[in-house]
């Protein structure tokens, strides 16, 4: 989201449910509407294609002698009826879909900056219309950041920032894919670069080989009773037990 003077407004995170967060641009639901209309047009072409095929088979089976005349007569008789009922069906599925797209898109929220202007240790994403999901993706779990802008995205001058994490790199079905996406953003490249800059402060793997690494303060303080520390302690204990078993087996063999 941009202010009147063109500056990017950094979204707050301290009170994320009531604070100012940035949302997808209005062009994002224009893109979704465009996709829904294209889908409706594609289904219409399928219906017309089925009409042509059925008409042709019917004429070839009943009146092959006067094939083309009968074919066009049936086609232009049935086409207005098909068009009328297809238009009626659009009222029941396309119109509610477009309304749902609008409200769903308006309910999306993103945030990476706190109200005080400091970087939060996580990326916040809120999505959903009926079932609302609020996801917090910690910086320490992020393995890859990328931006994407397909042909339709470029048509509407928007893009997507894709976030991959270590625990989600394989996807729910074993296929690769981002854990979370910041979609419909006009300044998506700036958001990508900002997150990448914070990741470079946080961990060395995000630094290129020719870049000098300077010691920086960790933006995410490690808590002594955090789940990561507990897992690390448990793994060390398991390793210690295995080493003792190894040593005992070596002694018995000797």
C-alpha positions as CSV (number, residue, x, y, z in Angstrom):
1,X,0.0,0.0,0.0
2,X,1.3,3.5,-0.9
3,X,0.7,6.8,0.7
4,X,-0.3,10.0,-1.3
5,X,3.4,11.0,-1.7
6,X,4.3,7.6,-3.1
7,X,6.1,6.2,-0.1
8,X,5.5,2.6,0.8
9,X,3.6,2.3,4.1
10,X,5.3,-0.2,6.4
11,X,2.6,-2.3,8.1
12,X,2.6,-2.6,11.9
13,X,2.7,-6.0,13.6
14,X,2.6,-5.3,17.4
15,X,-1.2,-5.2,17.3
16,X,-1.7,-6.9,14.0
17,X,-5.5,-7.6,14.3
18,X,-6.3,-3.9,14.8
19,X,-3.2,-2.2,13.4
20,X,-2.6,-1.0,9.9
21,X,-1.6,-3.8,7.6
22,X,-1.1,-3.8,3.8
23,X,-3.6,-5.6,1.6
24,X,-3.6,-6.8,-2.0
25,X,-4.1,-4.1,-4.5
26,X,-7.6,-3.7,-6.0
27,X,-6.2,-5.0,-9.3
28,X,-5.8,-8.4,-7.6
29,X,-9.6,-9.0,-7.6
30,X,-9.8,-7.5,-11.1
31,X,-7.4,-10.3,-12.0
32,X,-9.6,-12.9,-10.2
33,X,-12.7,-11.5,-11.9
34,X,-11.0,-11.8,-15.3
35,X,-10.1,-15.4,-14.6
36,X,-13.7,-16.2,-13.6
37,X,-15.1,-14.5,-16.8
38,X,-12.6,-16.4,-18.9
39,X,-13.7,-19.6,-17.2
40,X,-17.3,-18.8,-18.0
41,X,-16.4,-18.1,-21.6
42,X,-14.4,-21.4,-21.9
43,X,-17.4,-23.3,-20.5
44,X,-19.6,-21.5,-23.0
45,X,-17.4,-22.7,-25.8
46,X,-17.5,-26.2,-24.5
47,X,-21.3,-26.1,-24.5
48,X,-21.4,-24.8,-28.0
49,X,-18.9,-27.4,-29.1
50,X,-21.1,-30.2,-27.6
51,X,-24.2,-28.7,-29.4
52,X,-22.3,-28.8,-32.7
53,X,-21.2,-32.3,-32.1
54,X,-24.6,-33.5,-31.1
55,X,-26.3,-31.7,-33.9
56,X,-23.9,-33.2,-36.5
57,X,-24.3,-36.8,-35.2
58,X,-28.1,-36.3,-35.1
59,X,-28.2,-35.1,-38.8
60,X,-25.8,-37.8,-40.0
61,X,-28.0,-40.5,-38.4
62,X,-31.5,-39.1,-39.5
63,X,-31.1,-36.9,-42.6
64,X,-27.7,-37.4,-44.3
65,X,-29.1,-36.3,-47.7
66,X,-29.8,-32.8,-46.6
67,X,-27.1,-32.7,-44.0
68,X,-25.8,-29.1,-43.9
69,X,-29.2,-27.5,-44.3
70,X,-30.7,-29.5,-41.5
71,X,-27.6,-29.0,-39.4
72,X,-27.7,-25.2,-39.5
73,X,-31.5,-25.2,-39.0
74,X,-31.2,-27.2,-35.8
75,X,-28.1,-25.3,-34.7
76,X,-29.6,-21.8,-35.0
77,X,-32.9,-23.0,-33.4
78,X,-31.1,-24.5,-30.3
79,X,-28.4,-21.9,-29.9
80,X,-30.7,-19.1,-28.6
81,X,-32.2,-21.5,-26.1
82,X,-28.8,-22.7,-24.9
83,X,-27.6,-19.1,-24.6
84,X,-30.6,-18.1,-22.6
85,X,-30.3,-21.0,-20.0
86,X,-26.5,-20.5,-19.8
87,X,-27.0,-16.8,-19.0
88,X,-29.5,-17.8,-16.3
89,X,-27.0,-20.3,-14.9
90,X,-24.4,-17.5,-14.7
91,X,-26.6,-15.6,-12.2
92,X,-26.5,-18.6,-9.9
93,X,-22.7,-19.4,-10.0
94,X,-20.7,-16.6,-11.7
95,X,-22.3,-13.7,-9.9
96,X,-21.9,-15.2,-6.4
97,X,-18.4,-16.3,-7.3
98,X,-17.4,-12.7,-8.2
99,X,-19.0,-11.3,-5.1
100,X,-17.1,-14.0,-3.0
101,X,-13.8,-13.1,-4.7
102,X,-14.3,-9.4,-3.8
103,X,-14.9,-10.1,-0.1
104,X,-12.3,-12.8,0.1
105,X,-9.6,-10.5,-1.4
106,X,-10.6,-7.6,0.8
107,X,-10.2,-9.8,3.9
108,X,-6.5,-10.7,3.1
109,X,-3.9,-9.0,5.2
110,X,-0.1,-9.1,5.2
111,X,2.5,-7.6,7.6
112,X,6.2,-7.7,8.2
113,X,6.8,-4.5,10.1
114,X,5.8,-3.7,13.7
115,X,3.9,-0.5,14.7
116,X,7.1,0.9,16.2
117,X,8.8,0.5,12.8
118,X,11.0,-2.5,13.7
119,X,11.1,-5.7,11.8
120,X,9.1,-8.5,13.4
121,X,10.6,-12.0,13.7
122,X,7.9,-13.3,11.4
123,X,5.7,-12.7,8.4
124,X,2.0,-12.5,9.1
125,X,-0.6,-13.5,6.6
126,X,-4.4,-13.5,7.2
127,X,-6.7,-15.2,4.6
128,X,-10.2,-16.6,4.4
129,X,-13.8,-15.7,4.2
130,X,-15.7,-18.3,6.2
131,X,-12.7,-20.1,7.8
132,X,-10.2,-17.4,8.6
133,X,-6.6,-18.4,8.8
134,X,-3.9,-16.4,10.5
135,X,-0.4,-17.7,9.8
136,X,2.9,-16.6,11.3
137,X,5.9,-17.6,9.3
138,X,9.1,-17.1,11.4
139,X,12.1,-15.7,9.6
140,X,14.3,-18.5,11.1
141,X,12.3,-21.2,9.2
142,X,12.4,-19.5,5.8
143,X,14.7,-21.2,3.3
144,X,13.8,-19.4,0.1
145,X,12.1,-16.2,-1.1
146,X,11.1,-15.6,-4.7
147,X,8.8,-13.3,-6.7
148,X,6.5,-14.3,-9.5
149,X,4.5,-12.4,-12.1
150,X,2.7,-14.4,-14.8
151,X,1.2,-13.0,-18.0
152,X,-2.1,-12.1,-16.4
153,X,-0.2,-10.6,-13.4
154,X,1.8,-8.4,-15.7
155,X,-1.4,-7.4,-17.5
156,X,-2.6,-5.9,-14.2
157,X,0.8,-4.8,-13.0
158,X,0.8,-7.0,-9.8
159,X,2.9,-9.9,-8.6
160,X,3.4,-12.5,-5.8
161,X,6.1,-13.1,-3.2
162,X,6.5,-16.8,-2.5
163,X,7.8,-18.0,0.8
164,X,9.3,-21.5,1.3
165,X,10.2,-22.9,4.6
166,X,12.3,-25.9,5.7
167,X,9.3,-27.8,7.1
168,X,7.1,-27.2,4.0
169,X,9.6,-27.5,1.2
170,X,8.1,-30.8,0.1
171,X,4.5,-29.6,0.3
172,X,1.6,-31.5,1.8
173,X,1.5,-34.1,-1.1
174,X,5.3,-34.5,-1.6
175,X,5.4,-31.8,-4.3
176,X,7.5,-28.7,-4.0
177,X,5.7,-25.4,-3.5
178,X,5.7,-22.3,-1.3
179,X,4.2,-22.5,2.2
180,X,2.8,-19.0,2.0
181,X,2.2,-16.4,-0.8
182,X,1.8,-12.6,-0.6
183,X,-0.4,-12.2,-3.6
184,X,-1.7,-9.2,-5.6
185,X,1.0,-6.7,-4.6
186,X,2.1,-3.8,-6.8
187,X,5.4,-3.4,-5.0
188,X,6.1,-7.1,-4.7
189,X,9.8,-6.8,-5.8
190,X,10.4,-4.3,-3.0
191,X,8.7,-6.6,-0.4
192,X,10.8,-9.5,-1.7
193,X,14.0,-7.4,-1.4
194,X,13.1,-6.2,2.0
195,X,12.5,-9.7,3.4
196,X,15.7,-10.9,1.7
197,X,17.6,-8.1,3.3
198,X,16.3,-9.1,6.8
199,X,17.2,-12.7,6.1
200,X,20.7,-11.7,5.2
201,X,21.0,-10.1,8.6
202,X,19.7,-13.2,10.2
203,X,21.7,-16.0,8.7
204,X,24.8,-16.4,6.6
205,X,23.4,-18.8,3.9
206,X,21.6,-15.8,2.3
207,X,25.0,-14.0,1.8
208,X,26.6,-14.5,-1.6
209,X,30.2,-15.8,-1.7
210,X,31.9,-12.5,-2.6
211,X,30.0,-10.6,0.1
212,X,31.8,-9.8,3.4
213,X,29.8,-11.0,6.4
214,X,29.6,-8.7,9.3
215,X,28.4,-9.7,12.8
216,X,24.9,-8.4,13.3
217,X,22.4,-8.5,16.1
218,X,20.0,-11.4,15.7
219,X,16.6,-9.9,15.1
220,X,14.9,-12.9,16.6
221,X,16.0,-13.5,20.2
222,X,16.3,-17.2,21.2
223,X,14.4,-18.2,24.2
224,X,15.8,-20.7,26.6
225,X,12.5,-22.6,26.8
226,X,11.6,-22.4,23.1
227,X,10.6,-25.5,21.2
228,X,13.7,-25.4,19.1
229,X,16.0,-25.4,22.1
230,X,14.1,-28.4,23.6
231,X,14.4,-30.3,20.4
232,X,18.1,-29.5,20.2
233,X,18.7,-30.7,23.8
234,X,16.7,-33.9,23.1
235,X,18.8,-34.6,19.9
236,X,22.0,-34.0,21.8
237,X,20.9,-36.5,24.5
238,X,20.0,-39.1,21.9
239,X,23.4,-38.6,20.3
240,X,25.2,-39.0,23.6
241,X,23.3,-42.2,24.3
242,X,24.2,-43.6,20.9
243,X,27.9,-42.7,21.4
244,X,27.9,-44.5,24.7
245,X,26.4,-47.6,23.1
246,X,28.9,-47.4,20.3
247,X,31.8,-47.2,22.8
248,X,30.4,-50.2,24.8
249,X,30.1,-52.3,21.7
250,X,33.7,-51.5,20.7
251,X,34.9,-52.6,24.1
252,X,33.0,-55.9,23.9
253,X,34.4,-56.6,20.4
254,X,38.0,-56.0,21.7
